[in-house]
Amino acid sequence: MAKRLLTVLVLLSLVVSLVVPGAALAQGQGGGKAGTTLKDASVTATPHWYRDYDWTVTKTADPTSLTLEKGQSASVTFTITADRGEPVDTYEVTGQVCVRNGGERPTENLKIQVRLLYQTGGGPYRELVGWQLVDVSSKEVLGPGESYCYPYTIPFTPVAGASYKVDSKITITNHSGHLGKEFGPSPDSDSFKLPSSPEERDESATISDTLTCPSGFTCSPSGPWNWTVYDDWTGQLEITVTNDTVCNATVELVNAVTLTEDDSGQTHTASATVTITAPDCPTTPGGGMEGCTYTQGYWKNHPSAWPAGYSPDATFFDSGKTWRGVLWTPPRRGDEYYILAHQYIAAVLNVANGATAPDSVQAAIDAATAYFEDTSSASRDQVLAWADTLAQFNEGYLGPGHCTSSSGGGGSGKPRTGGPPNTIAPITPCDPTKKACSGPGNPRNIVKPRIKK
């Protein structure tokens, strides 16, 4: 009886030693943690042969600088050159690694690797590109029953006449039966060969061209322009530039081009600039300017001839006097305010009456306006210098010239001919308290400069 009991105990011990480890393994190797499984693993593979082109674009201008007086025109030629580089062939295989979590636990530490194998002459497959990781960041954990496909790309250098396939490894660290270790399926793709011809990319490009014409100028034609090119290409734009209104300035004419590669969308830009200098407008009396001018004495004695919009009886700024009253007020002791006011009133009326004011005269009018509006301050010498410029304009030495006696008050008469030369020496301000005074500081009048005959 004791012998039989001993035999039963030994057999029971053997059963426990066999069953319990298996149960522990099923439950996570004794840790009480269940695993999961990976199922339906597969790999797709599509080969690509690309032929890529890269482009450059340049632009030049001829000439690169111009001098254009007001009213003048000139031609500019812009040249656009687009170069398509030599083709570059590249090869790659793209595809997806797909897998499903067939268990009831989320996956842990999912990792996918792929490599490219090749075969020639019916021999075994050999490694062409070694193992590389597939990005799984889009789905790092697969829930129970969940499937997902992970894309990959493998660039490679082809082997002549070879067949290819992609090998893969899909592992997790909580696979049933292999907890704590990287384990999973290793599916292969179907075999494939390279395409018979390349897929061309960026074999064409679009060119867009724009012209920025400076203010005061007219450019013809003015654009924009667009072309599609398929190879090396050169184009030219003939632009006529006309100076409509600009004097005494330097501006830029800019022609810009953008080349866009049609497949990749990569852009390349270039531009060319023409510097245009506009000299001073003519200041010779009657030199292409409109109208003519009268002196302050004329306007003082002909109130009925004042142009529309200007009343002799209007108040002159904050002087407390009318415009005509200021003209009748002598600049006692060389008062620079009234010296300037007399010439300012005459100049403003001459311009309103149709006389063209050169740049220097308009600048003096603007400065005097700010002075009378009390928005700027100026020294006595500066005020007298403005008066001198306006006096030369009113008396016909600058601008379109003095009106003839037959022109009346409408500004329609012709400029007086036989006047002084174009360049006039400036009058030096003087102290009106001294007996000898021949400059704009003279309280009686502004003396004309001496002109060599």
Secondary structure as UniProt FT lines:
FT   HELIX           2..26
FT   TURN            27..30
FT   STRAND          38..43
FT   STRAND          46..52
FT   STRAND          55..62
FT   STRAND          65..67
FT   TURN            70..71
FT   STRAND          73..84
FT   STRAND          88..101
FT   STRAND          111..119
FT   TURN            121..122
FT   STRAND          126..133
FT   TURN            137..138
FT   TURN            144..145
FT   STRAND          147..155
FT   TURN            160..161
FT   STRAND          163..172
FT   TURN            176..177
FT   TURN            179..180
FT   STRAND          199..201
FT   STRAND          205..212
FT   TURN            215..216
FT   STRAND          217..220
FT   STRAND          225..229
FT   STRAND          233..243
FT   STRAND          249..261
FT   TURN            262..264
FT   STRAND          267..278
FT   TURN            285..286
FT   HELIX           296..301
FT   HELIX           303..305
FT   TURN            308..309
FT   TURN            312..313
FT   TURN            317..318
FT   HELIX           323..327
FT   HELIX           332..334
FT   HELIX           336..352
FT   TURN            353..354
FT   HELIX           359..372
FT   TURN            373..374
FT   HELIX           380..394
FT   TURN            395..396
FT   TURN            399..400
FT   STRAND          402..403
FT   HELIX           405..407
FT   TURN            408..411
FT   TURN            432..433
FT   TURN            440..441
//
